[in-house]
Amino acid sequence: MMNTQQTVVNVLPQRITYEVRDLLSRWREFYAPPNNVDVEKTSLTTHELDELIDKVHDLFREVKEVDAVDLLDKVIKVQLQLHSFQQMNRNLKYEELVSLDYDINILTKIVLRHDDKLDPAQYIPQKHPILLALNSELAEKLAEQLVFFDVYSKIITDKQDFIAHSHQFIHSAIIIDIDFDGEGQGLALMKSHQANVPKIFITHKESVSIESRLSACHVGGSGFYVRPTVAQLLRSVEQFYSSPSLKPYKVLIMDDSHSQALFCEHALNRVGMVTYIVTEPLTILDAMELFEPEIIIMDMYMPGCTGTELASVIRQQVAYLRLPILFLSGEGNKDIQLNAMKLGGDDFLTKPVAPKHLVSIVQTRCERGRVLNDLIIRDSLTGLFNHTHILDKLKQACRHAKEHNEDLCFAMVDIDLFKKVNDSYGHTVGDKVISTLSLFLKQRLRGSHSIGRYGGEEFAVVFPNTEEDEALFVMNEIREAFNQLEHSSEQGEFKVSFSCGICRFTGENEEHIIEQADEALYKAKHRGRNNIQCFQF
Ligand SMILES: Nc1nc2c(ncn2[C@@H]2O[C@H](COP(=O)(O)OP(=O)(O)OP(=O)(O)O)[C@@H](O)[C@H]2O)c(=O)[nH]1
């Protein structure tokens, strides 16, 4: 729980960095991440588990005191995992340890952004490999291209190799030929495969029977490709990494009664939701801006104003028109309840409410909210933010950078000679190049960066809290790797490059930074394309 009256802390206090550093170093003593998939299973002793729980609990207490919602989400996630391990009262499985390792690394990464004394390289979370049970030529080609997306894969040579790997080591997905290692053997192997991971089937034959397709569905196949190209399989991989985010729902609780607010908070925290309590109605707009809730639970009667009045004020802001507001009150009068709904509420729950009921309504509302929100803010071809939303993100980032005196960079990316791609290989292939670049950007940029499709073959990236050198370095790495990627078409394979213009924020409004990034992009095109220019002030 955080309170709006608390000071906003941009830079995490040093003690949090120490706590995280300490947690990480203890964790590393208990568990070393594998450099490759061929490692032995391991476990944690009860004593080690208890120690980690204590450390994370201390960290939780510290983080709760400051405005670091992002970090708090991650701490809670680690805490929930550790508690569930404790309750299991058995040796942990390898994949459980890897999963905990992943969450601890994510948590650490957030802190590292604020602390340049640690070397992030050694803590980059490992992605689990994709098992490739395909004929060797396709597997090698795919594995080679996956590297450019930062995705690790393991080529499986035969049935025994598959059994050994799939049983022993955690993997994020499987791409398998239905006839891998013998007619129908790929399908048969999947029948006995227990892990609940996405499975993509392919066949190298000209056509496939409906029976095979049905069998693939039966064993949990999430895709079926007939003689796929490498590019098609690359795109199928996207879904493994861009599955609906597991980010916890963010619930703002507006209640002048602290004990009532705590009751809600407890119920919601237990199922992994992140909460933010506001007890002073007049501070709610500040709290909303800071916390960016996905739903508000609102009391009806508070000192100074009623819940319905507050809901009306919230609804006056266009940005909050879609935000669900759930009234929770002892008010039993149906007319008053209906009036509250008319004035901006989405649901009305009467106290006392069962925690299960509250959780279920909040979950449903948030779930639907995310689906609707995605439709509104995302581009349908690429899944990136659309033009309007990336501009909103830039605007927000400029405001934030100004208020907190932080660095900010903005990059405009434009595919080179794209007209030629369309003219030579067709519009559909052109569209595929656009989606491949968007996947590339998503895979290689950090969660804190906002990526949007700015126009047809133009993209924009907002780099909060990033210096120009770093933005340039990251974009250059992406540019070089993207230029090595092979795209396929009926006429054969081809490569594409992009140019990019970067501008750092100097305190002016977002229109300036866009203009200047665009100018830098223009310069990059003039310097022969396939290069990046920073705006020279
Ligand atoms: N396939 C496809 N093409 C698009 C899309 N949006 C824009 N385009 C095409 O992208 C091409 C952009 O061409 P230009 O702006 O002339 O630039 P260019 O050929 O990329 O050359 P430079 O930018 O100078 O390197 C046009 O032919 C547009 O029709 C899209 O969504 N899909």
The ligand as an SDF file (V2000), in Angstrom:
LIG
                    3D

 32 34  0  0  0  0  0  0  0  0999 V2000
    3.1120   -3.4260  -47.6230 N   0  0  0  0  0  0  0  0  0  0  0  0
    2.8750   -2.2530  -47.0780 C   0  0  0  0  0  0  0  0  0  0  0  0
    3.3890   -1.1290  -47.6390 N   0  0  0  0  0  0  0  0  0  0  0  0
    3.1470    0.0550  -47.0460 C   0  0  0  0  0  0  0  0  0  0  0  0
    2.3980    0.1610  -45.8840 C   0  0  0  0  0  0  0  0  0  0  0  0
    2.3530    1.4620  -45.5180 N   0  0  0  0  0  0  0  0  0  0  0  0
    3.0540    2.1530  -46.4380 C   0  0  0  0  0  0  0  0  0  0  0  0
    3.5510    1.3040  -47.3710 N   0  0  0  0  0  0  0  0  0  0  0  0
    4.3550    1.6100  -48.5420 C   0  0  0  0  0  0  0  0  0  0  0  0
    5.6360    2.0180  -48.1140 O   0  0  0  0  0  0  0  0  0  0  0  0
    6.2320    2.7520  -49.2030 C   0  0  0  0  0  0  0  0  0  0  0  0
    7.0260    3.8970  -48.6460 C   0  0  0  0  0  0  0  0  0  0  0  0
    7.7240    4.4160  -49.7020 O   0  0  0  0  0  0  0  0  0  0  0  0
    8.4990    5.7850  -49.6730 P   0  0  0  0  0  0  0  0  0  0  0  0
    7.9420    6.6820  -48.6120 O   0  0  0  0  0  0  0  0  0  0  0  0
    8.5440    6.3120  -51.0670 O   0  0  0  0  0  0  0  0  0  0  0  0
    9.9220    5.4490  -49.1970 O   0  0  0  0  0  0  0  0  0  0  0  0
   10.8650    4.2000  -49.3880 P   0  0  0  0  0  0  0  0  0  0  0  0
   10.6360    3.4710  -50.6610 O   0  0  0  0  0  0  0  0  0  0  0  0
   10.7850    3.3860  -48.1640 O   0  0  0  0  0  0  0  0  0  0  0  0
   12.2730    4.8830  -49.4990 O   0  0  0  0  0  0  0  0  0  0  0  0
   13.1100    5.6240  -48.3710 P   0  0  0  0  0  0  0  0  0  0  0  0
   12.2130    5.8440  -47.1920 O   0  0  0  0  0  0  0  0  0  0  0  0
   13.5590    6.8880  -48.9800 O   0  0  0  0  0  0  0  0  0  0  0  0
   14.2280    4.7150  -48.0420 O   0  0  0  0  0  0  0  0  0  0  0  0
    5.0780    3.2060  -50.1060 C   0  0  0  0  0  0  0  0  0  0  0  0
    5.1690    2.4970  -51.3170 O   0  0  0  0  0  0  0  0  0  0  0  0
    3.8310    2.7710  -49.3470 C   0  0  0  0  0  0  0  0  0  0  0  0
    2.8010    2.3450  -50.1990 O   0  0  0  0  0  0  0  0  0  0  0  0
    1.8540   -1.0350  -45.3180 C   0  0  0  0  0  0  0  0  0  0  0  0
    1.1700   -1.0310  -44.3010 O   0  0  0  0  0  0  0  0  0  0  0  0
    2.1190   -2.2070  -45.9350 N   0  0  0  0  0  0  0  0  0  0  0  0
  1  2  1  0
  2  3  2  0
  2 32  1  0
  3  4  1  0
  4  5  2  0
  4  8  1  0
  5  6  1  0
  5 30  1  0
  6  7  2  0
  7  8  1  0
  8  9  1  0
  9 10  1  0
  9 28  1  0
 10 11  1  0
 11 12  1  0
 11 26  1  0
 12 13  1  0
 13 14  1  0
 14 15  2  0
 14 16  1  0
 14 17  1  0
 17 18  1  0
 18 19  2  0
 18 20  1  0
 18 21  1  0
 21 22  1  0
 22 23  2  0
 22 24  1  0
 22 25  1  0
 26 27  1  0
 26 28  1  0
 28 29  1  0
 30 31  2  0
 30 32  1  0
M  END
$$$$
